[in-house]
Amino acid sequence: MTVEVRPCASIEELSGALAGIGHYFGVPGSDDRAERAANWLELERVLAARADGQIVGGAATVSFDVSVPGGATIPCGGVTVVGVLPTHRRRGLLNAMMQAQLEDARARGEAIACLWASEAAIYGRYGYGLATRIGELTLGREHTSFDRPFEPRGEVALIDADAAGRVVPAIYERMRASRPGMMSRSEAWWRTRRLDDDPSRRRGGGPLVIALLSLDGEPAAYALYRVTQDWQAGVTDGTVRIVEAVTPTAESTRELWRWLLDFDWTSRFVAGVLPPDHPLFLLLAEPARMAFRVADGLHARLVDVEAALRGRAYAGGGEVVLEVADPAAPWNEGCFRVTGEGVERTRDAADLRLGVAALGSVYLGAFRFADLARAMRVEELRAGAVERADALFRADAEPWCAEIF
């Protein structure tokens, strides 16, 4: 069998590449679906894996910027739609695509690559480490009281996608400045991904609703949600599914969630892809009623360790020398001195030794070096190094990626 991996050159080839993952999700391949996907996928960054000339798999990268601790952003490759048809698994096709993506990301100057893993066990061997967590909640209408009642002062309007496209991106960007792990969104992404109301994506729910909160006459926060209505013995048994709620400030968080949870004619509220440190834990009178569940979120792979480490901020005045192992990317291997002032390569003896996947887990701040140590994912070569590293890598907010891509 001859294997070839190269970018797609046409919508027809894109359709074939998407069929690799579509087969497992029960989504048939078609040129129509490929044309829709081409609105947000970059054709030259979609790889098609060929076996004896036939397309049997694919993998794509989306060009993003990701927010990192300290409020800066760095170039990021968002890996998505990765799959190989079951007729050709275990033949090295995935290995070839992942290596090609890694080298392409490096050539483009992307310091980091990120993905959402349908099967997390696959990606650790390619250098990806769990880098964020997400929360999911289900809250009954009768348990939505706040611990401290207040008099709402915000105004909420329901707006259409065109109006939303003009105002909500700026709100999202304000949130991105304070939360590591959030991806940039292009105009095309907003239009064809986030604000698009393709009926095939409703999953039994109603149309996408866009709610805009204003405070003092200025746009302050927004929510996207769907309503699913049902009736039991003549009584409403509806569900409000909150797709995304972006609230850059404490006041906008309290105001918008109070408005959402006052929704009439419903029995429950369901929300996913939430930050695990959500303010609702302290806003609600009975937070246990949320049945809040934490799951794995974004997985990160440092494409260029030195550039990635230099891209984020550090706290305190200490220093630590990290020895990084990365067999798939030899340009990353070596020792790096991290201080509150910055990062440099060094030949000095290391304080900590770890693999690139473990470094990806602590990079955005969701996990600490102490967590790695308890999981035996880092080797402490000098006493106190774990504590010093945690002081340096401390982040002010839990990282959060607001959307599965």
Summary of the structure (lengths in Angstrom):
residues: 405
radius of gyration: 22.6
end to end distance: 32.1
largest distance: 74.1
contacts: 1337
relative contact order: 0.14
helix: 33%
strand: 32%
